Amino acid sequence: MSTLFVLDVPENATVPQVAARDPRVSVEMVGPYFRITSPDTIVIDRRATGCRHAVWYSAVAGLAQSRVTQHDKDALRVEAR
């Protein structure tokens, strides 16, 4: 299970929205965070989120039993450990 946390602030709002477009991905609120989970790899396209680079590179608040395998100008990819 891949799990990613994103802080619920207006700047990050499109990150969980874009992640939720994948039918394998679930998004729920846990306190002030979006918890984004998937039984497979989570891939979020930066351009689809419309995030500027500064917001994009600071969007990851935490991981659970997962690792970031790509976080560049194109995409964020999170995989289970």
Sequence and secondary structure as in RCSB ss.txt:
>XXXX:A:sequence
MSTLFVLDVPENATVPQVAARDPRVSVEMVGPYFRITSPDTIVIDRRATGCRHAVWYSAVAGLAQSRVTQHDKDA
LRVEAR
>XXXX:A:secstr
 EEEEEE SGGGTHHHHHHTTSTT EEEEETTEEEEEESS EEEEHHHHT  HHHHHT EEEESSEEEEEESSSE
EEEEE 
